[in-house]
Amino acid sequence: MINMASEDRKLMKELITWSCSDQELERRWDATVKVMEEKGVDYLVIAQRSDYLGQYVKWFTDMPTWDEYGATVIFSKDKEIVTIYCSGGFDEEQQPWRPSNSFPESYCCRGVARRWARGYFPSINYTAAYDAEIVVHELKDRGKIKVGIVGTAFMTVQCHEYVKANLTNAEFVDFTDDIDAIKAIKSPEEIEMIREVVKLQDEVLFGLRDFIKPGMREIDIYAEMRNQSHKRGAENGIFLLGTNSYNKAAVWYNEHFHSNRVIQKGDTITLLNEANCSNGMYGHVSGIYSLGDPSPALVENMRICNEVDKFVRDRLVDGADCNVIFDEFNAFLKSIGQPPETRLLGHSQGYCLVERPAMLPGHGETIKLAAGMNFSYHPSIVTPQAFAVTCANYFIKKDGPPELVNTFPTGEIQIIG
């Protein structure tokens, strides 16, 4: 068990809805240290700015980041953790600098040796390297070291440049791919965490069958999705919606683009629930609802969509190459007279809404599908008369087909009224 004051452990259990176990954190740390030792890396500098994508800080510490308010973590091969969060408490005049150890509060922090808090914001450009100054302060006297950067895409240019220019005792490597490969395969505990978020999302989409009615606005459906998700423990999420009249495509969009239209009898409503759970894990599931009998065009597009959905599902096996599946999928689309897929077809999910491995144009993916992964994909068939889509979560198995995690029937049109 991770050493923690008894009062902090008590508060953690009382105040945090769902924390992963000490054993799970230690499993992640041990797996990371093993690769660090193999590659001669002494320290990792881990960057994070968003809850939706790239939750490397959450994976290492079980603490999230929020809405572009950044966090930077230093992790050593001796499993010493130092956190730098965007908050108050930093004394600019104090010499030598010392951490305030005030934020996040100690009951949130397992295995954390020092907690720095300093106000740094991407929107206030002159603060963009403030976290980097603390990184250099922490590591400059550690002798000749090799430092791996994790989450390079989330680190500001100013932070990256400052650390590399001022930590003159260090050799730098990008360690992001190494961590992606570790966290892509979920532990049994993580699998159960994902089951909970999928259950949450299914319940919300089932409930919307009784909620959606003519006369309400699109924003009312958004609000209900958010409300029901948060009541079930979601801490964050993305919700997409599209509505249109009979025999017209109801393509989903973000709220800004689709929120004011009034729902009418005969309409089609397309939804995507991408809420997370109180444990921080993500999944996503889609649903198509028809206020009355669906149009023949929607029925036909859903038939085709279920056919292409099965094409992908049959290929979700241990050892499969995402690049090959993507190419085969486009060849299949061409063979049935459909245009090629040019978007993100499918991807793994965990603490990140979108994580590796992924099926994308460009053949850049190097991680193969493997047992223990949580994978989701979202093929769509679009014509001016109808938008059809399926989206659910699957666990890749060692042998045989993947396990469908969802109970909501994403491939069926939900008829209301």
C-alpha positions in Angstrom: 0.0 0.0 0.0 1.2 3.5 -0.8 2.3 5.4 2.3 -0.3 8.0 3.2 -1.4 9.7 6.4 -4.4 8.0 7.9 -6.4 11.2 7.9 -5.7 11.8 4.2 -6.7 8.3 3.3 -10.0 8.8 5.3 -10.7 12.1 3.4 -9.9 10.5 0.1 -12.5 7.8 0.7 -15.1 10.3 2.0 -14.6 13.1 -0.6 -13.5 11.4 -3.9 -16.3 9.4 -5.6 -13.9 6.9 -7.2 -10.2 6.5 -6.8 -8.3 3.8 -8.5 -6.6 1.4 -6.0 -3.0 1.8 -4.7 -2.2 -1.5 -6.4 -3.3 -0.1 -9.8 -1.1 3.0 -9.4 1.8 0.9 -8.4 1.2 -1.4 -11.4 1.5 1.6 -13.7 4.6 2.9 -12.0 6.3 -0.5 -12.1 5.6 -0.9 -15.8 6.9 2.6 -16.5 10.1 2.1 -14.5 10.8 -1.2 -16.3 10.8 0.6 -19.7 12.8 3.6 -18.2 15.5 1.3 -17.0 15.6 -0.5 -20.4 16.1 2.8 -22.2 18.4 4.4 -19.6 15.9 7.2 -18.7 16.2 8.8 -15.3 13.2 11.2 -15.2 10.0 11.8 -17.0 8.5 15.2 -17.5 4.8 14.7 -18.1 2.6 17.5 -19.6 -1.2 17.7 -19.6 -3.8 20.5 -20.3 -7.1 18.8 -21.0 -9.5 16.4 -19.5 -10.6 14.9 -22.8 -7.3 14.0 -24.5 -3.9 12.8 -23.3 -4.6 12.3 -19.6 -1.1 11.2 -18.8 -1.1 13.1 -15.5 -4.3 11.2 -14.5 -2.7 7.9 -15.4 0.3 8.6 -13.3 -1.3 10.3 -10.3 -5.1 9.6 -10.4 -5.5 13.3 -10.5 -7.1 15.0 -13.5 -6.5 18.3 -15.2 -9.4 20.7 -16.0 -10.3 22.9 -19.0 -6.8 23.9 -20.2 -5.6 24.6 -16.6 -2.3 22.7 -16.9 -0.4 20.3 -14.8 3.2 19.1 -15.2 4.5 16.1 -13.3 8.1 14.8 -12.8 8.4 11.1 -12.3 11.7 9.5 -11.4 12.9 5.9 -11.9 12.9 5.7 -8.1 9.1 6.5 -8.3 9.5 10.0 -6.8 6.6 12.2 -8.0 6.6 16.0 -8.1 3.5 17.8 -9.3 3.2 21.3 -10.7 -0.4 22.5 -10.9 -1.9 25.8 -12.1 -2.9 27.4 -8.8 -1.9 30.0 -6.3 0.6 29.5 -3.5 3.9 30.3 -5.2 6.2 32.9 -3.5 8.1 34.6 -6.3 10.4 36.3 -3.9 11.3 33.3 -1.8 14.9 32.1 -2.2 15.6 29.3 -2.6 12.2 28.4 -4.1 10.2 25.9 -2.1 6.9 24.2 -2.9 3.9 25.3 -1.0 2.6 21.7 -0.8 -0.9 23.2 -0.7 -2.5 22.2 -4.0 -3.9 19.7 -4.8 -4.7 18.9 -1.2 -2.7 16.1 0.4 -5.7 13.7 0.5 -5.7 13.8 -3.4 -2.0 12.9 -3.7 -0.7 9.4 -3.3 3.1 9.0 -3.7 3.7 12.7 -4.3 6.8 14.0 -2.7 6.4 17.7 -3.5 3.4 19.8 -4.7 4.2 23.0 -6.5 1.4 25.4 -7.4 1.9 28.4 -9.7 -0.3 30.4 -11.9 0.5 29.7 -15.6 -1.9 30.0 -18.4 -1.7 29.5 -22.2 -3.8 32.6 -22.6 -1.3 34.7 -20.6 1.7 34.2 -22.8 4.4 35.5 -20.4 3.5 32.7 -17.9 3.8 29.9 -20.4 7.2 28.7 -19.1 6.5 29.1 -15.4 6.1 25.4 -14.9 9.3 24.9 -16.9 11.2 27.1 -14.5 10.2 24.7 -11.7 11.1 21.7 -13.7 14.6 23.1 -14.2 14.8 24.0 -10.5 13.9 20.4 -9.6 16.4 18.7 -11.9 19.3 21.1 -12.5 21.4 19.7 -9.6 20.7 16.0 -10.3 24.0 15.5 -12.3 24.1 14.1 -15.8 20.6 12.7 -16.5 18.4 11.4 -19.3 14.9 13.0 -19.4 11.9 11.6 -21.2 9.1 13.9 -22.3 5.6 12.5 -22.1 2.7 14.3 -23.7 4.9 16.4 -26.0 1.8 17.7 -27.9 0.4 19.1 -24.7 3.5 21.0 -23.6 3.7 24.6 -24.6 6.5 25.5 -27.0 7.8 27.9 -24.4 7.9 25.2 -21.7 9.6 22.7 -24.0 12.2 25.3 -25.2 12.9 26.6 -21.7 13.5 23.1 -20.3 15.8 22.0 -23.1 17.8 25.3 -23.1 18.3 25.5 -19.3 18.5 21.9 -18.2 22.0 21.7 -19.6 22.9 18.6 -17.7 20.2 16.5 -19.5 19.8 14.5 -22.6 16.2 14.5 -23.9 14.1 11.9 -25.6 10.3 11.7 -26.4 8.9 9.0 -24.2 5.2 9.5 -25.2 5.0 6.4 -27.4 6.4 4.2 -24.7 3.7 5.3 -22.2 1.0 5.0 -24.9 2.0 1.4 -25.4 1.7 0.6 -21.7 -1.6 2.3 -21.1 -3.2 1.0 -24.2 -3.6 -2.4 -22.5 -6.0 -2.1 -19.6 -5.7 -4.0 -16.3 -8.6 -6.0 -14.9 -9.3 -3.0 -12.6 -9.3 -0.6 -15.5 -11.6 -2.9 -17.5 -14.2 -2.7 -14.7 -13.8 1.1 -14.6 -14.7 1.2 -18.3 -17.7 -1.0 -17.8 -19.1 1.6 -15.4 -18.8 4.5 -17.8 -20.3 2.4 -20.6 -23.2 1.5 -18.3 -23.7 5.2 -17.5 -23.8 6.2 -21.1 -26.2 3.4 -22.0 -28.6 4.4 -19.2 -28.7 8.0 -20.5 -29.5 7.0 -24.1 -32.2 4.6 -22.9 -33.7 7.3 -20.8 -33.8 9.8 -23.7 -36.4 7.6 -25.4 -38.9 8.8 -22.8 -37.6 12.4 -22.7 -37.5 13.5 -26.3 -40.8 15.1 -27.4 -42.0 17.5 -30.1 -41.9 21.1 -29.1 -38.6 21.0 -27.1 -35.4 22.6 -28.5 -32.2 20.9 -29.2 -30.6 22.6 -26.2 -33.1 20.8 -24.0 -31.8 17.5 -25.2 -28.2 18.6 -24.6 -29.1 19.7 -21.1 -30.8 16.4 -20.3 -27.8 14.4 -21.6 -25.5 16.4 -19.4 -27.8 16.4 -16.4 -28.4 12.6 -16.5 -24.7 11.9 -17.1 -23.5 14.1 -14.2 -26.1 12.6 -11.9 -24.6 9.3 -12.6 -21.1 10.5 -11.8 -19.7 12.0 -14.9 -17.1 14.7 -14.3 -16.8 15.8 -17.9 -17.9 14.9 -21.4 -18.6 15.9 -24.9 -22.2 15.6 -26.2 -23.1 15.8 -29.9 -26.5 16.2 -31.4 -28.1 16.6 -34.8 -31.8 16.9 -35.7 -33.6 17.3 -39.0 -37.1 16.9 -40.5 -38.3 13.7 -42.1 -36.2 12.4 -45.0 -33.3 14.8 -44.3 -29.9 13.9 -42.8 -29.6 14.7 -39.1 -25.8 15.0 -38.9 -24.5 15.7 -35.4 -22.6 18.8 -34.4 -21.4 20.6 -31.3 -23.8 22.8 -29.4 -22.8 26.0 -31.0 -23.9 24.8 -34.4 -27.1 22.9 -33.3 -29.0 24.0 -30.2 -31.9 26.3 -31.1 -34.0 24.2 -33.6 -37.4 23.1 -32.3 -38.1 19.4 -32.5 -41.1 18.4 -34.7 -43.1 15.2 -35.1 -41.4 13.1 -37.8 -38.0 14.4 -37.0 -34.8 12.3 -36.7 -32.5 12.9 -33.8 -28.9 11.7 -33.8 -26.9 11.6 -30.5 -23.5 10.8 -29.3 -22.7 10.5 -25.5 -19.0 10.9 -24.7 -19.3 11.5 -21.0 -16.7 10.1 -18.7 -17.3 8.5 -15.3 -16.3 9.5 -11.8 -13.3 7.2 -12.2 -12.1 9.3 -15.2 -12.6 6.7 -17.9 -14.2 7.4 -21.2 -16.3 5.5 -23.7 -18.9 6.6 -26.2 -22.1 5.4 -27.7 -24.4 6.7 -30.4 -28.2 6.6 -30.8 -30.6 7.5 -33.6 -34.2 8.4 -32.7 -37.2 8.9 -34.9 -40.3 10.7 -33.9 -42.6 8.5 -35.8 -41.8 6.0 -38.5 -38.3 6.5 -39.9 -37.9 7.3 -43.6 -37.0 4.5 -46.0 -33.7 6.3 -46.6 -32.8 6.2 -42.9 -33.7 2.5 -42.7 -31.6 1.7 -45.8 -28.6 3.7 -44.6 -28.8 2.0 -41.2 -28.8 -1.4 -42.9 -25.7 -0.5 -44.8 -24.1 1.0 -41.7 -24.7 -2.2 -39.7 -23.1 -4.1 -42.6 -19.9 -2.0 -42.5 -20.0 -2.0 -38.7 -19.8 -5.8 -38.8 -16.9 -5.6 -41.3 -14.8 -3.7 -38.7 -16.0 -5.7 -35.7 -14.9 -9.0 -37.3 -11.4 -7.7 -37.6 -11.0 -6.6 -34.0 -8.7 -9.4 -32.9 -5.5 -9.7 -30.9 -2.5 -8.8 -33.1 -4.5 -7.0 -35.8 -2.9 -4.0 -37.6 -5.1 -0.8 -37.5 -3.5 0.4 -40.7 -4.5 -2.8 -42.6 -8.0 -2.7 -41.2 -8.4 0.9 -42.3 -7.3 0.1 -45.8 -9.5 -3.0 -46.0 -12.4 -1.0 -44.7 -12.1 1.6 -47.5 -11.7 -1.2 -50.1 -15.0 -2.7 -48.8 -16.7 0.7 -48.9 -15.7 1.1 -52.5 -17.0 -2.4 -53.3 -20.5 -1.5 -52.1 -20.5 1.9 -53.8 -19.7 4.1 -50.8 -17.1 6.9 -50.6 -13.9 6.2 -48.6 -13.5 7.0 -45.0 -11.2 10.0 -44.5 -11.8 10.7 -40.8 -10.8 8.8 -37.6 -12.6 5.5 -38.0 -11.8 3.9 -34.7 -9.6 4.2 -31.6 -8.9 3.0 -28.1 -10.4 4.7 -25.1 -9.4 5.0 -21.4 -8.6 8.1 -19.5 -8.5 9.7 -23.0 -11.6 10.1 -25.1 -9.3 9.3 -28.1 -6.2 7.3 -27.5 -4.0 4.8 -29.3 -4.1 2.6 -31.2 -6.2 4.4 -33.8 -7.5 3.8 -37.3 -6.6 6.9 -39.4 -5.4 7.8 -42.9 -1.7 8.0 -43.1 -0.6 4.7 -41.8 1.1 6.2 -38.7 -0.1 3.7 -36.1 2.6 1.3 -34.8 0.6 -0.2 -31.9 -1.2 -3.4 -32.8 -4.6 -4.4 -31.3 -4.1 -6.6 -28.2 -6.1 -8.4 -25.6 -7.1 -6.0 -22.8 -7.7 -3.0 -25.0 -11.0 -1.0 -25.0 -11.7 -0.1 -28.6 -14.5 1.8 -30.3 -15.2 2.8 -33.9 -17.9 4.9 -35.6 -18.6 4.1 -39.2 -21.3 6.3 -40.9 -23.3 6.3 -44.1 -24.4 9.8 -45.2 -26.7 10.9 -48.0 -28.8 14.1 -48.2 -31.8 12.1 -47.0 -30.3 10.3 -44.0 -27.3 10.1 -41.7 -26.7 6.7 -40.2 -24.0 5.9 -37.6 -23.1 3.2 -35.1 -20.7 3.6 -32.2 -20.1 1.3 -29.2 -17.2 -0.1 -27.1 -15.5 -3.5 -27.4 -12.9 -5.3 -25.3 -10.3 -7.1 -27.4 -10.0 -10.7 -26.3 -7.0 -13.1 -26.5 -9.0 -15.5 -28.6 -12.1 -15.0 -30.7 -14.2 -12.0 -31.4 -14.3 -8.8 -29.2 -16.7 -8.4 -26.3 -19.5 -5.9 -26.9 -19.6 -3.8 -23.7 -22.8 -1.7 -24.4 -26.3 -2.8 -23.9 -27.8 0.1 -25.8 -28.6 -1.1 -29.4 -26.6 1.5 -31.4 -27.5 -0.2 -34.6 -31.3 0.1 -34.1 -33.4 3.1 -34.8 -35.3 4.1 -31.6 -38.9 4.9 -32.6 -40.7 7.4 -30.4 -44.5 7.8 -30.5 
